[in-house]
Amino acid sequence: MEREIDLKAAINAISDVVQNRPRPLRELDQIYMKTGDMVLQSELIAYWARDKKLAFIGDGDAISISIAYLKARGILDYGPSEITVFDFDERICNAVRRFADNEQIDFLHSRLYNCIDPFPACGQFDCFYTNPPWGASNGGESVNVFVGRGMEAVGYRGEGVIVIADDEALSWPQQVLASVQMSALNNGFFVQQMTPRLHSYHLDDAPDLKSCNLFIRNIPGVLGREGESLPVTDEAKLANFYGSNQPPTIHYVREKNRVDYGKANNDEYSFELIEKDR
């Protein structure tokens, strides 16, 4: 079924979201999707997760806010019934809360959480979404940690979307894709579909690198891993989590001296006044 939206209204709404979004921390592998792709991605995920409880395992892009805002503004007449963002960056969690409060979006929530820790809400969601560190330096181990938390969020009985690098000219994205697909199968999920080379990013050192959507779903009749959620302690998974020799030494990113996003920080400029004739 073809779905039509007011594209101008959607783009203007996403620009509001971008204004509210904190700046990326590149040392923590935060890279942000470009605005046009955010519009298309938000519509796609809103339709995919319509009437469901959706967990975001990290969300620097602010796709969660975009989906909620498009639905709240009536630009989309479908979307999740509930959205919760789990992120270790307090700036991102607070940006979600501020936007939800300002726009009176009561189904959008956030929770400060590091994926190294046990997941705090196992089995409470119908589907999950994650755009994790892409695992170029660890064969996709960092991706699998985020995806594993998503599987726990849905109690190993739901669906997920994984956004990861996709480039046929490079070997590491293909190796990561293979690793993620094998890990999904080992946990009772199969790949429903893949939309290749779909998104572009603000990435100075690789401006042409794109990502795909990998849709996974639990295999009917196959139970995933049972038992309590556990912390990640395997050194092999942690060694290059955020890039070469960059293990996860930071538990939370705390917000302080918050700038008013969308406006120039007063550390960025000074005024030189007009001298009046005396």
C-alpha positions as CSV (number, residue, x, y, z in Angstrom):
1,M,0.0,0.0,0.0
2,E,1.4,3.4,-1.0
3,R,1.5,5.9,1.8
4,E,1.5,9.7,1.2
5,I,2.5,12.5,3.5
6,D,2.9,16.2,3.3
7,L,6.6,16.3,2.6
8,K,7.1,20.0,3.4
9,A,5.4,19.7,6.7
10,A,7.4,16.6,7.5
11,I,10.7,18.3,6.6
12,N,9.8,21.3,8.7
13,A,8.9,19.1,11.7
14,I,12.2,17.1,11.5
15,S,14.1,20.5,11.4
16,D,12.5,21.2,14.8
17,V,13.9,17.9,16.0
18,V,17.3,18.6,14.7
19,Q,17.4,22.0,16.4
20,N,16.7,20.2,19.7
21,R,19.4,17.5,19.2
22,P,22.8,17.7,21.1
23,R,26.0,17.8,19.1
24,P,27.6,14.3,18.4
25,L,30.6,13.0,20.4
26,R,32.7,11.5,17.6
27,E,35.0,9.8,20.2
28,L,32.0,7.7,21.2
29,D,31.2,6.9,17.6
30,Q,28.1,9.2,17.5
31,I,27.4,10.2,13.9
32,Y,24.1,11.7,12.8
33,M,21.9,10.8,9.9
34,K,21.2,13.6,7.4
35,T,17.9,15.3,7.6
36,G,16.3,14.0,4.3
37,D,17.0,10.5,5.3
38,M,15.6,11.1,8.8
39,V,12.3,12.0,7.2
40,L,12.1,8.9,5.2
41,Q,13.4,6.7,8.0
42,S,11.0,8.1,10.5
43,E,8.0,7.4,8.2
44,L,9.2,3.9,7.5
45,I,9.7,3.0,11.2
46,A,6.5,4.7,12.3
47,Y,4.6,2.4,9.9
48,W,6.6,-0.7,10.8
49,A,6.0,-0.2,14.5
50,R,2.4,1.2,14.3
51,D,0.4,0.5,17.4
52,K,3.3,-1.3,19.1
53,K,5.6,-0.5,22.1
54,L,8.9,0.4,20.6
55,A,12.3,0.5,22.4
56,F,15.2,2.5,21.1
57,I,18.6,1.0,22.2
58,G,20.5,4.3,21.8
59,D,19.2,7.2,19.6
60,G,21.6,9.9,18.8
61,D,19.9,10.5,15.5
62,A,16.6,11.4,17.3
63,I,14.5,9.1,15.1
64,S,12.4,8.4,18.2
65,I,11.5,12.1,18.6
66,S,10.9,12.5,14.9
67,I,8.4,9.6,14.8
68,A,6.6,10.8,17.9
69,Y,6.5,14.4,16.6
70,L,5.2,13.5,13.2
71,K,2.4,11.5,14.8
72,A,1.6,14.1,17.4
73,R,1.4,16.8,14.7
74,G,-1.0,14.7,12.6
75,I,1.5,14.5,9.7
76,L,1.4,10.8,10.2
77,D,-1.8,9.1,11.3
78,Y,0.1,6.0,12.4
79,G,3.0,5.2,14.7
80,P,4.0,3.3,17.9
81,S,1.7,3.4,20.9
82,E,4.7,4.0,23.1
83,I,8.3,4.9,22.6
84,T,11.1,4.6,25.1
85,V,14.7,5.6,24.5
86,F,17.5,3.9,26.4
87,D,20.7,5.9,26.1
88,F,23.9,6.4,28.2
89,D,24.1,10.1,27.1
90,E,22.1,12.2,29.5
91,R,22.1,15.0,26.9
92,I,20.1,12.7,24.6
93,C,17.7,11.5,27.3
94,N,17.1,15.1,28.4
95,A,16.5,16.2,24.9
96,V,13.8,13.5,24.6
97,R,12.2,14.6,27.8
98,R,12.3,18.3,26.9
99,F,10.8,17.8,23.5
100,A,8.1,15.5,24.9
101,D,7.2,18.0,27.6
102,N,7.2,21.0,25.3
103,E,5.0,19.3,22.7
104,Q,2.9,17.4,25.2
105,I,3.7,14.0,23.7
106,D,2.8,11.6,26.5
107,F,3.8,8.4,24.8
108,L,7.5,9.4,24.4
109,H,9.9,8.6,27.2
110,S,13.7,8.2,27.9
111,R,15.8,6.3,30.4
112,L,19.5,6.7,31.2
113,Y,21.1,3.3,30.4
114,N,24.4,1.9,29.3
115,C,24.2,-1.2,27.2
116,I,27.1,-2.7,29.1
117,D,24.7,-3.1,32.1
118,P,21.9,-5.6,32.5
119,F,18.8,-4.4,30.6
120,P,16.2,-3.0,33.0
121,A,13.0,-3.6,31.1
122,C,13.2,-7.1,29.7
123,G,10.1,-8.3,27.7
124,Q,8.2,-5.0,28.0
125,F,8.3,-4.1,24.3
126,D,7.0,-5.4,21.0
127,C,9.8,-4.2,18.8
128,F,13.2,-2.5,19.0
129,Y,15.3,-0.1,16.9
130,T,19.1,0.4,17.2
131,N,21.7,2.4,15.3
132,P,24.8,1.2,17.3
133,P,28.5,1.8,16.9
134,W,29.1,0.0,13.6
135,G,31.9,-2.4,14.8
136,A,34.5,-1.6,12.2
137,S,37.3,-2.5,14.6
138,N,35.7,-5.5,16.4
139,G,34.0,-7.5,13.7
140,G,30.5,-6.3,14.8
141,E,30.8,-7.3,18.4
142,S,29.6,-3.8,19.5
143,V,26.6,-4.1,17.2
144,N,25.7,-7.5,18.7
145,V,25.8,-6.1,22.2
146,F,23.2,-3.4,21.3
147,V,21.1,-5.9,19.3
148,G,21.2,-8.3,22.2
149,R,19.7,-5.7,24.5
150,G,17.0,-5.1,21.9
151,M,16.2,-8.8,21.9
152,E,15.9,-8.7,25.7
153,A,13.6,-5.7,25.4
154,V,11.2,-7.7,23.4
155,G,11.7,-10.9,25.4
156,Y,13.1,-12.7,22.4
157,R,9.6,-12.8,20.9
158,G,9.4,-9.7,18.7
159,E,10.9,-7.7,15.9
160,G,13.8,-5.4,15.5
161,V,15.5,-2.9,13.0
162,I,19.3,-2.7,13.0
163,V,20.9,0.2,11.2
164,I,24.5,-0.6,10.3
165,A,27.1,0.3,7.7
166,D,26.6,-1.0,4.2
167,D,29.3,-0.6,1.5
168,E,30.1,-3.2,-1.1
169,A,33.6,-1.6,-1.7
170,L,34.7,-2.2,1.9
171,S,35.2,-5.6,3.5
172,W,34.5,-4.6,7.1
173,P,30.8,-3.7,6.6
174,Q,30.2,-7.0,4.9
175,Q,31.9,-8.9,7.7
176,V,29.8,-7.0,10.3
177,L,26.6,-7.8,8.4
178,A,27.5,-11.5,8.4
179,S,28.4,-11.4,12.1
180,V,25.1,-9.7,13.0
181,Q,23.0,-12.1,10.9
182,M,24.8,-15.2,12.4
183,S,24.3,-13.8,15.9
184,A,20.6,-13.2,15.2
185,L,20.1,-16.8,14.1
186,N,21.9,-18.1,17.2
187,N,19.5,-16.1,19.3
188,G,16.3,-17.3,17.5
189,F,15.8,-14.5,15.0
190,F,15.9,-14.4,11.2
191,V,16.4,-11.6,8.7
192,Q,13.1,-10.6,7.2
193,Q,14.4,-8.1,4.8
194,M,17.2,-5.6,4.1
195,T,17.1,-2.2,2.5
196,P,20.7,-1.6,1.3
197,R,22.6,1.7,1.2
198,L,19.7,3.8,2.4
199,H,21.0,6.5,4.7
200,S,23.8,9.1,4.6
201,Y,25.6,10.7,7.5
202,H,27.5,13.8,8.6
203,L,30.8,11.9,8.7
204,D,33.9,13.9,7.7
205,D,36.3,10.9,7.3
206,A,33.9,8.8,5.2
207,P,31.3,11.1,3.7
208,D,30.1,8.4,1.2
209,L,29.6,5.7,3.7
210,K,26.0,4.6,4.0
211,S,23.9,2.3,6.2
212,C,21.1,-0.2,5.7
213,N,18.1,-1.3,7.6
214,L,18.2,-4.9,8.7
215,F,14.8,-6.1,9.8
216,I,14.8,-9.2,12.0
217,R,12.1,-11.2,13.7
218,N,12.0,-14.1,16.1
219,I,11.7,-17.6,14.5
220,P,8.2,-19.0,15.3
221,G,8.5,-21.9,17.8
222,V,12.1,-21.1,18.7
223,L,12.8,-19.7,22.1
224,G,15.6,-17.3,22.6
225,R,18.0,-17.3,25.5
226,E,16.3,-17.6,28.8
227,G,17.4,-16.2,32.2
228,E,18.2,-12.8,33.7
229,S,19.9,-10.0,31.8
230,L,23.7,-9.9,32.5
231,P,26.4,-7.3,32.3
232,V,28.9,-7.4,29.4
233,T,32.2,-8.5,30.8
234,D,33.8,-10.3,27.9
235,E,37.1,-8.5,27.1
236,A,36.9,-9.5,23.4
237,K,33.6,-7.7,23.1
238,L,34.8,-4.6,24.9
239,A,38.4,-4.1,23.6
240,N,37.5,-2.0,20.5
241,F,33.9,-1.1,21.3
242,Y,34.1,2.5,20.1
243,G,36.9,2.0,17.6
244,S,40.5,0.7,17.7
245,N,41.7,0.5,21.3
246,Q,38.7,2.4,22.6
247,P,36.9,0.2,25.2
248,P,33.8,1.5,27.0
249,T,35.4,3.4,29.9
250,I,32.6,5.9,30.2
251,H,29.5,4.8,32.1
252,Y,27.3,7.9,31.4
253,V,27.7,11.1,29.5
254,R,26.4,13.7,31.9
255,E,24.9,17.0,30.8
256,K,26.2,20.3,32.2
257,N,26.0,23.9,31.2
258,R,23.5,22.9,28.6
259,V,23.4,25.2,25.6
260,D,20.1,26.1,24.2
261,Y,20.2,23.8,21.2
262,G,19.4,25.6,17.9
263,K,20.9,28.9,19.2
264,A,24.5,30.0,19.2
265,N,26.4,29.3,22.4
266,N,27.8,32.5,23.9
267,D,31.2,30.9,24.0
268,E,31.2,31.0,20.1
269,Y,31.0,34.7,19.6
270,S,31.5,38.2,21.0
271,F,30.0,41.6,20.1
272,E,32.1,44.5,18.8
273,L,29.9,47.6,19.4
274,I,29.4,50.6,17.2
275,E,31.3,53.5,18.6
276,K,29.2,56.6,18.8
277,D,30.6,60.1,18.1
278,R,31.4,61.9,21.3
